[in-house]
Amino acid sequence: MAERLGQSVLPVFTENERRQPERLGSCVLVRVDSNFYAFTAGHVLKDAGRSRLWASPGRAGKLLPLPCNVEYQTRPTEHSQNDFDVGVLPLRARALGPFAQCTFLTGPDVDEDDQPDDRGLAAFYFVVGYPASRTQVKVSHQARHIHQILFQLTTSPPAADAYLRETLPQSDYLLLDFDGKDIRVAGKVVTPPKLQGVSGGGIFYISRSTADGPLVAIATAHRRNSRFIVGTRIKHFLRAARQLNATAPPELFE
């Protein structure tokens, strides 16, 4: 399942002052109507500024420039009303190259009506992204080649009153339990990597019977003290993409 979803979730890099790849975050590939996008956390794009963005169509492969026009990226600014930490990158269809072999989620693969949170036993929430810890990624700067370990977490949402304590509207955000001191693999407690870099990764709602399910949110924050991962619900990303579909020049997507 992680391998399959990893075809839609990519690590994102930028260039440092020495023009070397620098770990930045994660993104999810989505098709909205007939146009292609990379969804990520808004602060990921804000940190990148106007620098060129790079990604790899595979976890072990060549870093390639994302075919996007950064002038049209949706991201928060000092005077922006974008309070949901939404980052949307329109991609040029004719310039996708190897990225065309990735899986762009669309239709039933994306659920913008994920309400309310499900705490039952028939399904779970699955977080997929790429941590920036040095132990999780190896970068060959000269060859621009990477090998990065995919972070995956099976978890569930807390009780509804947690949204009140965290002062987050449940209609806009998804809270998921993440206690870094109680992570178990094969019954053994392990130390997880730092979640820096997982921002922009995908949060999926997975059925236990089918091991399949849609994208419902983008990971945008880690609240360590309260032990929550925060996801911005996917409806905000779709709204931004549809606005670009309606207002941006057609050549932006060609």
KACORMO-V422759 format. One record per backbone hydrogen bond with DSSP energy under -1.0 kcal/mol. NH is the residue of the N-H (numbers start at 0). CO is the residue of the C=O. E is the energy in kcal/mol with one decimal. If there is no record, write none. Layout:
NH/CO/E  NH/CO/E
This chain:
4/0/-2.7  5/1/-2.1  6/3/-1.4  7/4/-2.1  9/26/-2.3  11/24/-2.9  12/53/-3.0  13/21/-2.3  15/19/-2.4  18/15/-2.3  21/13/-3.0  23/11/-1.9  24/11/-1.7  25/198/-2.4  26/9/-2.1  27/38/-2.7  28/7/-2.9  29/36/-2.2  30/104/-3.2  31/34/-2.2  34/31/-2.1  36/29/-2.5  37/88/-2.2  38/27/-3.2  39/86/-2.9  41/84/-2.0  44/40/-1.2  45/41/-2.1  46/42/-2.3  47/43/-1.4  48/44/-1.3  50/47/-1.9  53/12/-2.9  54/63/-2.6  60/145/-1.5  62/143/-3.5  63/54/-3.4  65/52/-2.5  67/65/-2.3  71/68/-2.1  72/69/-1.1  73/87/-2.5  79/76/-1.4  82/80/-1.7  86/39/-2.0  87/73/-1.8  88/37/-2.4  90/35/-2.8  91/66/-2.7  92/252/-2.4  95/92/-1.2  98/95/-2.3  99/96/-1.9  100/97/-1.7  101/98/-1.5  102/6/-1.9  104/28/-2.3  108/105/-2.3  109/106/-1.8  110/214/-2.5  114/112/-2.4  123/205/-2.3  124/154/-2.3  125/203/-2.7  126/152/-2.5  127/201/-2.7  128/150/-1.9  131/195/-4.1  135/132/-2.0  137/146/-2.6  139/144/-3.4  143/139/-1.5  144/139/-1.6  145/60/-2.6  146/137/-2.1  147/58/-1.5  148/135/-3.2  150/128/-3.2  152/126/-1.8  154/124/-2.6  161/158/-2.0  162/159/-1.4  164/160/-1.9  165/161/-2.2  167/162/-2.3  171/168/-1.3  172/168/-1.9  173/230/-3.0  175/228/-2.1  176/155/-2.5  177/226/-2.5  181/178/-2.3  184/187/-2.7  187/184/-1.8  189/182/-3.2  197/194/-2.6  199/218/-3.5  200/197/-2.7  201/127/-1.6  202/216/-2.3  203/125/-2.8  204/213/-2.6  205/123/-3.0  206/211/-2.6  207/121/-2.6  210/206/-2.1  214/108/-3.0  215/202/-3.0  216/202/-1.4  217/231/-2.2  218/200/-2.4  219/229/-2.9  220/229/-1.6  222/227/-2.8  223/221/-1.1  226/222/-1.1  227/222/-1.9  228/175/-2.6  229/220/-3.0  230/173/-2.7  231/217/-2.6  232/171/-2.4  233/215/-2.3  235/232/-1.6  237/233/-2.3  238/234/-2.1  239/235/-1.7  240/236/-2.4  241/237/-2.6  242/238/-1.8  243/239/-1.9  244/240/-2.6  245/241/-1.8  246/242/-1.7  247/243/-2.7  251/248/-2.1  252/249/-1.8
